[in-house]
């Protein structure tokens, strides 16, 4: 479904290269605190809490994030508006997918009604790197944890995740830095024991564009001087 809903709450770097973009630094890293998830299912909430703390909303917990999330500081990107019925054969989804098809579609509709900016399109790694290098944004991404890095298995806390388990495992991480020379992104993984993680852009692309993710991205402005209600071009 190639549509956009709502108004873009801040100005993102253009998709086309300009003289201004050519002047972007070779690397940039936002100081994002590392927060571990509490259970196997709350990685997304832990990532949101990391983002909120980064933009100055502090002293809160995962439990009360729902009432804290602002609709004017982020944009949501996905290639599927609502739950994707094509995942019915995936072990990760099939147990809850029938009920989620209704529940998630209702949540999407409520999000649109609340003015949350939802854009249905694929985002390239070049776009993400420019957002990060601008120093104005961090990104929460849905990834396939298995594909993100098989070498991190010993550090994660997700039950049932093993070296020989190649099935899709949905997981959220925060993308907060990029090094153009190394072509690596810095991430905060709420399931990892490490405070800082680096991943190649190739590995990140494979993980976030894996079948099962819908390429879901939450782009969050960390710029206090961000423009409000910037129209979609």
C-alpha positions, 0 to 999 in steps of 0.5 A: 500500500503506497500511501502516506498518512498525516503530516511529516512532523520534522524535516528529514534530509532529502533523498537526493544529494545536494551540496549540503549533503556532500558536506555531511561528516564521515561519522556521527554518533548520538549519545544514547543510553543503553537500557536492557529489556526486562522480558523477551517481548519488550525490546520495542519499549526499551528502544523507545525508552532509550529514545525518550531519554536521549531527547530529554524525557527522563525519570520514567520507566517502560511501564508508563511509555504509552502516555509519554510518546509524542506524535510530533517528534517521530515518523513511522515507515513501513512497507505494509499498512497494518498486519501482513497476512503473508506471515501466517506460515512463520512460526514467530507469527502464526500463533497470534497472527489471526487476532493480530490482523484485527488488533494491529489494523485497528492500532494503525487506524487509531494512529492515523486518527491521532495524527501520527505520521505513517509513510508506506515505503522502503527506506534505503541504508543511504537515507538512514546514514544521511539522517544519522550523519545530520546529527538530528535523528536516531532510528528504531528499527525492527530486525531479524535478530538471527540475521543481525549477528549470529555472533551475539547469541551468547549476549542476548536474553531471548529464550529459545534463541540458538546458533542453529535456529535460523527461523525469523526472530523479530527484535527492535534496536536503536540505530544511533551512529554511522561511520562512513569510512567503515560503513558501519552503524552503531546500535543499542540492542536492549537484549545485549549485555554490551553497551555499544555495538557496531554492525556493518551496513550490509548486515543491518540491511539484511536484518531489517529487510528480512521477510517478517519485518515489513521494514518497520522504522521509527525515525525520531528527531533529537533536534530541539530546533526541529520544524513542526508539521513540515509537509511531505514532498 
